[in-house]
Structure formats: C-alpha cells, structure tokens
Amino acid sequence: MKVAVLDINGKDTGRQVDLSKDVFAIEPNNHAVYLDVKQYLANQRQGTHKAKERAEITGSTRKIKKQKGTGTARAGSIKSGVFKGGGRMFGPRPRNYNFKLNKNLKRLARKSALTMKANDKAIVVLEDFNFDAPKTKNFTAVLKALDIQDKKSLFVLGASNNNVYLSSRNFKGSDVVINSELSTYKIMNANKLVLLESSLEEIESNLSK
C-alpha cells in the first residue's frame, strides 16, 4: 500500500512510502483489539477506592434492642449497614485491576488497529520535522496545514523530540508519542494517525516479528 509523503505545510513532496502488508493490511482481529484496549484502560485505574465496613465504623457495641417481642427484625449493632451511619455492605476495597496479555496478542492488536486506520484512509505520512523552540503556534500551523485541527490526532515520532512534544501539550485532542509508546488504545482513539517517516521503519520492524 503506497502513501504519499507530505511536508509540514500539507503539500505533497512527490515521494511515496510503501506500507508493509504484514502490518497495515492484515485481517483485523476485533477481539484482540478489545482485549488490548481493555488492558490499557484497566492499567489506568488506581484501584484505591475504599468504603468503611461495619468493623471500621466508630460506634457503640451494645445490642440496641432485645432479640424478641419488638415486632421488627432483630438487630445487634448500630454499626450495621441497614442503619443510617452504619458501615457499607459489600463496599469497594482496594484492588489491582491489571491483567496479563501475551506479546503475540498485543502485537496482533496493534497491527489490527493500524490496518483499520489504513482501511479508513486515516493515516498520514509526514516527513520528519523539528521546531527551533517549543511554541504552540508552530504545532497549530501543522494541524491546520493537515486540516486536522478539529480532529483527534496521534503523531508518532521516530525519536524523542522535546520541542515538538512541548509544542503540542496545549491541545487536548492531539497526542505526540514515540514508537515505544504506541498503543492500540491510542491508535483507536485518534481520528487521524500521523506517522513521521522515521517512525515507519521502527513500527514495521517491531510488529513484523
């Protein structure tokens, strides 16, 4: 699959790159994508939620009424969850939401996500660029040139570039990552995937194994 290489002004450079069929043109596996996205979101959870149970509530321990003869249900503690101010019954406890996926499945998920973007013609290949200094207006100009200023976009760099990263931080809809940070969730969450030329070889090398 051949894709034209654009410059930061959105103009065709006259060059094309050939996207690997093993990465950008496979049979997508929806379940693999689902599992990888689920794991990513699960890893974002702190799992520190906690509610006090009856044993942790401060209160009297005396039996609040006699066992029989009241015409109502028996009750032995004011700290029971059925009373106002009592402990929470079956409340949340701290837990770890992480779960394991094998490398082959995660690789399949990323390739499936990239294939979906390629099928939707949502991939843009951009020649490598840099800014002299981190400035938001520089990154704004790139977004406008590519006509994606109103869309969620993911820029994938071949190597860490502090000026480009800092220039993009004010945009909630745009994310800048390097090859090693590319995830199925971020690919699927973006409307446009902008791959810099230097990132392509590394992406294809990592996912073709």
Helices and strands as residue ranges (DSSP letters): E 2-6, E 12-18, H 21-24, H 30-43, G 54-56, H 103-119, E 123-126, H 136-145, E 153-157, H 162-168, E 174-178, G 179-181, H 184-189, E 192-196, H 197-207
